[in-house]
């Protein structure tokens, strides 16, 4: 799927939700499509500065916050990086990430069994899950 096609899908989702996809948000989204793996906010900022010299850290973080809230990107807390989600029509889906500590490859997987197990344990504790990201570190098949 091309970056432009993904952007059009994201814009359609925003329109359905009444959210505004600004020019900066579009640029950051397109920058994320150019990365196969995770990328840090400051790396994205440096790339954004090539087309918008006035961009500041707050610019990139505001755009990433919006994109994350819409479910277009996931923040990988353990490595403080971001990755594009390719199935963002369901922005509240549970996120499970496999992170290679050698090459940095990140793969998003979906296990309903894991999600159900976590939710059952949370329910038993009287805890209500609002958002879920499970990060597993190790070594990928290529490494």
DOPAPA-883254 format. One line per 8 residues: number of its first residue (from 1); their letters; for each residue x negated, y negated, z of N, C-alpha, C. Coordinates in Angstrom, 3 decimals. Layout:
BEGIN
NUM	A	X:Y:Z:X:Y:Z:X:Y:Z; ...
END
This chain:
BEGIN
1	XXXXXXXX	-0.837:1.166:0.000:0.000:0.000:0.000:-0.895:-1.247:0.000; -0.589:-2.216:-0.849:-1.428:-3.406:-0.958:-1.173:-4.367:0.196; -2.140:-5.243:0.416:-2.023:-6.249:1.473:-0.818:-7.152:1.223; -0.616:-7.506:-0.027:0.505:-8.385:-0.370:1.840:-7.697:-0.098; 1.914:-6.401:-0.385:3.145:-5.642:-0.124:3.410:-5.568:1.385; 2.374:-5.305:2.164:2.518:-5.275:3.618:2.971:-6.638:4.142; 2.389:-7.709:3.589:2.768:-9.055:4.027:4.234:-9.332:3.692; 4.676:-8.930:2.516:6.078:-9.130:2.152:7.007:-8.368:3.093
9	XXXXXXXX	6.611:-7.153:3.472:7.394:-6.381:4.442:7.451:-7.111:5.785; 6.306:-7.618:6.223:6.244:-8.332:7.501:7.110:-9.589:7.455; 7.071:-10.312:6.345:7.898:-11.511:6.210:9.382:-11.158:6.259; 9.747:-10.047:5.637:11.146:-9.610:5.649:11.585:-9.269:7.079; 10.716:-8.598:7.822:11.022:-8.264:9.214:11.196:-9.551:10.024; 10.308:-10.510:9.818:10.404:-11.789:10.528:11.723:-12.492:10.193; 12.081:-12.481:8.936:13.326:-13.140:8.518:14.531:-12.482:9.193; 14.540:-11.148:9.256:15.631:-10.429:9.925:15.716:-10.786:11.404
17	XXXXXXXX	14.566:-11.017:12.020:14.517:-11.291:13.459:14.623:-12.777:13.791; 14.601:-13.613:12.772:14.621:-15.055:13.021:13.290:-15.583:13.512; 12.205:-14.857:13.229:10.856:-15.275:13.623:10.198:-15.979:12.434; 9.276:-16.871:12.717:8.655:-17.672:11.665:7.232:-17.204:11.371; 7.009:-16.767:10.147:5.676:-16.358:9.700:5.008:-17.580:9.075; 4.174:-18.265:9.866:3.512:-19.474:9.385:2.347:-19.123:8.458; 1.783:-20.142:7.836:0.653:-19.944:6.938:-0.530:-19.321:7.687; -0.824:-19.807:8.891:-1.944:-19.266:9.678:-1.675:-17.808:10.036
25	XXXXXXXX	-0.465:-17.500:10.463:-0.112:-16.125:10.809:-0.256:-15.219:9.599; 0.148:-15.706:8.429:-0.019:-14.939:7.186:-1.490:-14.677:6.919; -2.321:-15.711:7.077:-3.750:-15.562:6.813:-4.377:-14.530:7.745; -4.025:-14.596:9.021:-4.580:-13.644:9.991:-4.089:-12.236:9.673; -2.809:-12.100:9.313:-2.260:-10.801:8.927:-3.054:-10.241:7.745; -3.281:-11.068:6.719:-4.023:-10.610:5.539:-5.466:-10.247:5.886; -6.078:-10.996:6.808:-7.437:-10.640:7.247:-7.442:-9.257:7.899; -6.425:-8.978:8.705:-6.335:-7.666:9.359:-6.166:-6.544:8.343
33	XXXXXXXX	-5.496:-6.812:7.234:-5.302:-5.772:6.219:-6.622:-5.396:5.545; -7.605:-6.270:5.637:-8.904:-6.014:5.007:-9.806:-5.127:5.858; -9.374:-4.839:7.081:-10.172:-4.020:7.994:-9.533:-2.656:8.149; -10.310:-1.614:7.945:-9.789:-0.259:8.132:-9.667:0.093:9.599; -10.536:-0.445:10.394:-10.519:-0.139:11.816:-10.183:-1.360:12.631; -10.575:-1.305:13.884:-10.307:-2.397:14.806:-11.266:-3.549:14.552; -10.791:-4.744:14.863:-11.609:-5.943:14.684:-11.345:-6.888:15.856; -12.401:-7.554:16.290:-12.286:-8.482:17.404:-11.727:-9.825:16.975
41	XXXXXXXX	-11.159:-10.539:17.919:-10.560:-11.839:17.640:-11.596:-12.839:17.114; -12.785:-12.832:17.692:-13.799:-13.791:17.243:-14.330:-13.450:15.846; -14.350:-12.175:15.493:-14.710:-11.806:14.124:-13.652:-12.322:13.154; -12.379:-12.170:13.541:-11.296:-12.694:12.714:-11.376:-14.216:12.608; -11.730:-14.863:13.709:-11.859:-16.323:13.707:-12.920:-16.766:12.704; -14.058:-16.089:12.696:-15.118:-16.444:11.746:-14.637:-16.277:10.305; -13.867:-15.233:10.046:-13.325:-15.018:8.705:-12.286:-16.085:8.362; -11.466:-16.448:9.336:-10.443:-17.469:9.114:-11.072:-18.823:8.830
49	XXXXXXXX	-12.200:-19.110:9.483:-12.878:-20.395:9.276:-13.358:-20.583:7.836; -13.500:-19.490:7.093:-13.906:-19.609:5.690:-12.828:-20.289:4.847; -11.571:-20.167:5.276:-10.473:-20.807:4.547:-9.835:-21.948:5.337; -10.092:-21.997:6.641:-9.535:-23.045:7.502:-10.602:-23.448:8.505; -11.426:-24.421:8.102:-12.573:-24.827:8.924:-12.167:-25.354:10.295; -10.937:-25.807:10.441:-10.479:-26.373:11.714:-10.010:-25.306:12.706; -10.014:-24.051:12.304:-9.517:-22.970:13.174:-10.351:-22.881:14.446; -9.650:-22.712:15.560:-10.267:-22.609:16.885:-9.857:-21.282:17.518
57	XXXXXXXX	-10.502:-20.879:18.618:-10.088:-19.634:19.284:-8.591:-19.599:19.593; -8.037:-20.711:20.038:-6.596:-20.741:20.342:-5.763:-20.440:19.104; -6.238:-20.869:17.945:-5.530:-20.622:16.683:-5.388:-19.124:16.449; -6.495:-18.413:16.572:-6.489:-16.979:16.293:-5.705:-16.228:17.362; -5.857:-16.622:18.620:-5.144:-15.919:19.684:-3.638:-16.143:19.604; -3.199:-17.336:19.244:-1.760:-17.577:19.072:-1.207:-16.719:17.934; -1.948:-16.660:16.829:-1.505:-15.852:15.685:-1.465:-14.371:16.059; -2.497:-13.887:16.744:-2.537:-12.479:17.160:-1.431:-12.157:18.158
65	XXXXXXXX	-1.138:-13.083:19.070:-0.034:-12.878:20.020:1.287:-12.719:19.278; 1.524:-13.596:18.310:2.752:-13.506:17.521:2.817:-12.176:16.773; 1.747:-11.834:16.080:1.720:-10.598:15.294:1.894:-9.376:16.186; 1.329:-9.436:17.380:1.479:-8.346:18.336:2.921:-8.253:18.839; 3.511:-9.387:19.175:4.905:-9.405:19.642:5.858:-8.849:18.589; 5.536:-9.066:17.335:6.381:-8.575:16.249:6.110:-7.101:15.938; 5.053:-6.537:16.534:4.720:-5.139:16.316:3.884:-4.899:15.066; 3.322:-5.967:14.494:2.514:-5.838:13.281:1.085:-5.403:13.587
73	XXXXXXXX	0.614:-5.702:14.788:-0.726:-5.303:15.209:-0.657:-4.745:16.624; -1.649:-3.946:16.957:-1.784:-3.418:18.311:-3.101:-3.925:18.880; -3.060:-4.317:20.142:-4.298:-4.688:20.818:-4.850:-3.444:21.493; -6.119:-3.192:21.254:-6.810:-2.074:21.883:-7.540:-2.671:23.090; -6.939:-2.527:24.243:-7.427:-3.171:25.452:-8.844:-2.733:25.819; -9.139:-1.455:25.684:-10.422:-0.938:26.157:-11.615:-1.479:25.380; -11.405:-1.909:24.141:-12.507:-2.475:23.355:-12.215:-3.917:22.942; -11.130:-4.485:23.469:-10.743:-5.864:23.198:-10.745:-6.166:21.697
81	XXXXXXXX	-9.979:-5.376:20.955:-9.910:-5.528:19.512:-8.470:-5.307:19.055; -8.234:-5.554:17.782:-6.899:-5.452:17.215:-6.920:-4.570:15.973; -5.795:-3.917:15.727:-5.655:-3.063:14.553:-4.258:-3.257:13.977; -4.181:-3.251:12.660:-2.906:-3.408:11.973:-2.064:-2.148:12.135; -0.783:-2.328:12.390:0.152:-1.199:12.455:0.848:-1.107:11.102; 0.822:0.064:10.488:1.412:0.221:9.162:2.873:0.654:9.189; 3.429:0.873:10.363:4.852:1.226:10.443:5.525:0.323:11.464; 5.481:-0.974:11.144:5.942:-1.973:12.094:7.442:-2.241:12.047
89	XXXXXXXX	8.185:-1.457:11.280:9.629:-1.662:11.281:10.209:-1.302:12.644; 9.496:-0.459:13.398:9.913:-0.081:14.744:8.898:-0.675:15.721; 9.122:-1.944:16.104:8.102:-2.653:16.873:7.983:-2.161:18.306; 8.903:-1.341:18.760:8.828:-0.864:20.142:8.401:0.592:20.240; 7.838:1.133:19.163:7.434:2.531:19.218:6.254:2.707:20.173; 6.188:3.886:20.803:5.030:4.139:21.665:3.778:4.259:20.811; 2.691:3.696:21.294:1.450:3.656:20.529:0.433:4.576:21.190; -0.138:5.457:20.380:-1.190:6.352:20.840:-2.361:6.209:19.866
97	XXXXXXXX	-3.508:5.858:20.405:-4.672:5.581:19.578:-5.818:6.519:19.919; -6.455:7.054:18.879:-7.668:7.853:19.019:-8.821:6.954:18.580; -9.771:6.689:19.479:-10.838:5.727:19.231:-12.174:6.450:19.257; -12.887:6.405:18.139:-14.205:7.046:18.064:-15.250:6.108:18.670; -15.940:6.596:19.679:-16.949:5.782:20.355:-18.248:5.677:19.554; -18.392:6.495:18.505:-19.626:6.441:17.715:-19.503:5.504:16.521; -18.438:5.665:15.709:-18.319:4.845:14.500:-17.270:3.737:14.625; -16.444:3.794:15.672:-15.445:2.760:15.879:-14.131:2.990:15.169
105	XXXXXXXX	-14.013:4.107:14.456:-12.762:4.411:13.751:-11.619:4.529:14.757; -10.467:3.973:14.408:-9.285:4.056:15.255:-8.161:4.648:14.432; -7.546:5.679:14.974:-6.413:6.310:14.294:-5.193:6.220:15.199; -4.096:5.741:14.622:-2.848:5.689:15.363:-2.088:6.979:15.110; -1.699:7.633:16.184:-0.935:8.874:16.070:0.397:8.687:16.783; 1.312:9.584:16.552:2.601:9.521:17.233:2.945:10.903:17.747; 3.096:11.000:19.041:3.503:12.247:19.660:4.724:11.972:20.519; 5.858:12.450:20.057:7.071:12.278:20.850:6.989:13.054:22.156
113	XXXXXXXX	6.278:14.192:22.150:6.124:14.980:23.373:5.376:14.193:24.445; 4.291:13.511:24.047:3.532:12.700:25.001:4.388:11.556:25.516; 5.094:10.907:24.624:5.973:9.807:25.012:7.025:10.291:26.013; 7.651:11.421:25.716:8.677:11.955:26.618:8.090:12.314:27.979; 6.891:12.885:27.987:6.253:13.258:29.253:5.952:12.016:30.098; 5.425:10.977:29.474:5.116:9.745:30.209:6.404:9.110:30.733; 7.431:9.072:29.890:8.710:8.471:30.315:9.347:9.275:31.451; 9.242:10.596:31.391:9.808:11.427:32.457:9.088:11.173:33.780
121	XXXXXXXX	7.751:11.075:33.720:6.990:10.787:34.939:7.320:9.394:35.472; 7.479:8.438:34.574:7.833:7.082:34.993:9.220:7.067:35.629; 10.176:7.732:34.984:11.543:7.801:35.532:11.540:8.416:36.932; 10.764:9.483:37.100:10.701:10.160:38.403:10.141:9.231:39.481; 9.353:8.253:39.073:8.776:7.297:40.020:9.621:6.030:40.136; 10.724:5.996:39.397:11.568:4.804:39.416:10.962:3.640:38.648; 10.106:3.967:37.699:9.407:2.948:36.917:10.040:2.837:35.539; 10.237:1.618:35.075:10.810:1.378:33.757:9.720:0.883:32.809
129	XXXXXXXX	9.438:1.644:31.768:8.386:1.292:30.805:8.952:0.294:29.794; 8.256:-0.815:29.625:8.670:-1.798:28.623:7.811:-1.724:27.366; 6.587:-1.259:27.515:5.656:-1.196:26.389:4.616:-0.133:26.713; 4.226:0.649:25.696:3.315:1.755:25.979:2.218:1.854:24.922; 0.981:1.831:25.381:-0.165:2.092:24.510:-1.071:3.069:25.248; -1.319:4.219:24.625:-2.220:5.216:25.195:-3.478:5.219:24.334; -4.628:5.029:24.974:-5.901:5.010:24.258:-6.736:6.212:24.686; -7.189:6.981:23.708:-8.056:8.118:23.984:-9.384:7.898:23.256
137	XXXXXXX	-10.484:7.966:23.991:-11.824:7.770:23.425:-12.504:9.113:23.229; -13.324:9.184:22.196:-14.062:10.413:21.925:-14.850:10.281:20.635; -14.901:11.386:19.903:-15.685:11.441:18.663:-14.785:11.943:17.549; -14.767:11.209:16.428:-13.904:11.595:15.299:-14.509:12.755:14.508; -13.737:13.279:13.603:-14.148:14.424:12.791:-15.374:14.085:11.935; -15.460:12.851:11.458:-16.584:12.447:10.609:-17.899:12.384:11.379; -17.809:12.069:12.643:-19.041:11.947:13.460:-19.422:13.289:14.054
END
